[in-house]
Amino acid sequence: MTFQLPPAKGPVSHFANEVGALIGFSIATTVAAVRVLVRRKLAWRELLDQAWRIASVTSAPALLLMIPIGVLIAVTIGSLAGQLGAEGYTGAVVGFVIVGQASALVCALMLAGVGGSAICADLGSRTIREEVEAMEVLGLDVIERLVVPRVLAAVLVGVALCAMVTAVGVSACFLFQVVVQNSSAGSFLAALSQYTRLSDFVVALVKSMAFAVTSALVASFKGLHAKGGPSGVADAVNEAVVLAFILVFIVNTVLSQLYSVLVVPVGGY
């Protein structure tokens, strides 16, 4: 297949072409991923190499971003709980905010912004150097060789990143509450364990996987359709980041609403 969009006659036509091509590209990538996994022809070396690259550019920023977020949440919740006389429920609120929402959103920001930029720039550079066309001439499936390993690598990094970010965020809140605000460590951990469920963490991991797939597909799509030289690659990266952010927050809203409908809240019936 040739990664070129049909000419557009206007903004509406261009938008329709982009949406249709992205949907078709996502379906083709899903089919290719299932095919290579069933046939055991996955490019493992490319997968591990891309996982290391994505992890190396997203891990440190995600952890550094989560520490001030955790402290800010601890300060805000601690102050509000002190005014209401509900210091014992600080751990419950922290667990809900960090585990339920903040950790997955930090992963979304890193995967869509940093990881997606790296994927799009890499594939865009290959495209303008005509390496992708050379692979097609040789009869190699570009989606199987380049796109599928990057999508699966993003999923692996997303799951690991979500676990690390959650641990760092909860730890930052706990240390600030106990050391700085002199709260009871036992009451914090008791409320955290009582009101934070394993399903909350599982949903955060599922969200991170969905964010990783969305970001990697958008970045790969934009990278393979880059044109116009180095400036075209830069434009593709910018478009990929913006589109990935929009889709990621839509996915987050849908998954959050489904979780609230399907899972009974603590203390609910």
N, C-alpha and C positions, 0 to 999 in steps of 0.2 A: 504494500500500500504506500502511496505517496502522501506525505503529511503536508498537504496544502489545502487551504480553505477555498471554496468557490468565491468568485468576485461578488462583492456586495454592492447593491445599488442605493443604499442609504443606511442610516443608523438602525432602523428597525430590521432591515434585511441582514445587516452585519450581526446584530444581536441574535437573531434567529439562527444564523449559520453557526455562531459560536456555541450556543446552547445545544443545538442538534449534534454538532461535531463532538462536543464534550461528552454528551450522553453516549453517543456511539463509541467513542474512545474508551469510556469507562466500562461499557459492556464488553468490548473486545479485550480489554485488559483482564476483566474478571474471567472470561472464557479461557484466555491464555494462561492465567494463573492456575486454574483448575487443571488444565491440560498438562502443564509442566509438572505439577505436583503428582498427578496420577501416573504419568509416565516416568517420574523420577528423573527429569531432565533439567531441574532447576540449576541455574548458574550459581552454585554455592559460593565460589570465590568472589564473584561480583556482589552477591548478597552481603557477605561479611565485610567486604571492603566498603560498601555504601553504608552499612550499619555503623561501622567505626567512624566514617566521615560525618554522618549526621549526628552521632553521639558526641563527637569532639567539638562540634560547633554549637550544640544546644544545651549540653549538660551544665557547664559553668554559668552561662547566663540565666538558665532556669533556676538553679539553686540560689544565685545571687539575687534574683528577683523575688524568690519566695521568702527569703529571710525578712526583708523589710515589710512584705505583705503580712507575714505572720505576726510581726511585732505590732504593726498598725492595727490588725484585728484584735490583738490582745489588749492594746491600750484602749481602743474604742469600746470593746465589750466589757473590759474591767471597769472602766469609768461608769458606763451605763448600769452595770450590775451593782456597783457600789451605791449609786443613787437610788436604785430600787430595792436594795437590801437582799439581793439574790446572788451574792458572790459564789455560792455553792454550785450554781448552774453555769458558771463560766466555761467549764470543760465541755458541757453539752453543746453550747452555741459554737464554740471553737471547732468542735468535731464536725458539726453540721456545715459550717462555712468552709473550713479547710478541706475536709474529706469530700463533702458533697459537691462543692462548686469550684473553689479557688484552685485546687491542684489540677483539675482537668483543664481549666481555662488557661493556666500558666503553660501547660503542655501545648494547648492549642496555639497560643501566641508564639511559642518557640518553634513548633513544627511548621506552622503556616508562614511565619516570618523568616526565621533563620534557616531551618531545614529546607523549606520549600524554595528559598532563594538559591541555596546551594545546588539543589537538584535541577532547577530551571536553568541556572547559569551553565551547569555542566552539559546538559542536553542541548541547550541553545548553541553553545560553542561547537559541539559536534555537528549540529545541523548546518551552521553557516560555513563550516569547513568541509561540508559535503561528505562527512564520514557516515552519516545515516544513509544517504543515497548509495554509497559504496557498499554498505552492508546489504541493502536491498538488492543491488546488482549481483552480489555473491549468493543470493538466495537465503539469507539469514532473516529470521523473524525479529524485527527490531523490538516489538513489544515484549516478546519472550526474553530476549537477551538484555534489554536495557530497562524497560519499564517495570516488569514484574519484580525483578530483584530490588529495585528502589522502593516500590510500594511495600513489599514484605519487610524490608529493612526499616522503613519508617514505622511500621506496626511494632516491630520488636523494640525499637528505641522508644516509641511512645509508651509502651507498657512499663518498661524499666524506668523511664523518666517520671511517669506518674507516681510510681511507688517511692522513688527517691524524693520527689517534691513533697509528697504527702508527709513522709517521715520528717523532713526538714521543717516544714511548716508547723506541724504539731509540736515538734521539739522546741522551736523558737517561741511559740505561744506559751508552752509549759515553763520554759526557763524564765521568760519575762514575768509571768504571773507569780512564780515562786520566789525568784531572786529579787526582782525589782519591786513588785507590788506586795511582797510578803504574804501571798495567799497560801492556803493549805494545799500541799501537794496531794494529799490523800483525797480531799474533796474534788479537786480537779480531775484526777484519774478516775474516781468513782463515777462522776457525772459523764466523763468521756466514754467510759466503758458501758454505762447504762443506756445512753441515748445515741451512741454511734454504733451502727450495725455493720456486719460484714457485707451486707448487700449494698450499702452506701459506697464502700471501697470498690466492690465489684463493678458497680455502675460507673464509677470514676475511671476504672480501667477500660470498660467498654467504650466510654466516651473518648478516651485517649486513642483507642484503636480506630474509632470512626473518624476522629480528627486527623489521624495519621494517613488513613486511606484517602480522605478528601484532599488534604494538602498535597500529598504525593501525586495524585491523579491530575490535579490542576497544574502543578508545577511541571510534570512531565508533558502534559498536553501543550502548555504554552512554550516549553523549551523546544519540542519537536516541530512546532509551527513558527518558530522564530525566523525572521527574514530581515534583510537590510543591513547586514554586517554587525559590527560590535554594538552600534547604537540600537539595532533591532533586538539584540539579546538583552540589553538594559531595559528596553521598553517591555519585553516579554516578562522579565523578572518583576517589574513594577506591577504589571497587570496580574501576574500570578499571585502576588502577595495580597493585593486588594481583593481579588475574587476569592481567594482561599479564606481570608478573614470573614467575608460575607457568608460564604457557605458554611464555615465552621460554626459561626454563631447561630445560623439557622438550624444546623444539626444539633447543637447544644440545646436549643429551645425545644425542639421536638423530643429529644431523648429525656429531658428533664420533665416534660409534661407526661410522657408515657410512664416514667418511673413513679411520678406522684399518683397516677391513676391506678397502676397495676400493683403497687406495693403499699400496704397499710402502714401509716405512720406510727411511731412509737406512742403507745397509749390510745391509739385509735381502734375502731371496730369495723 
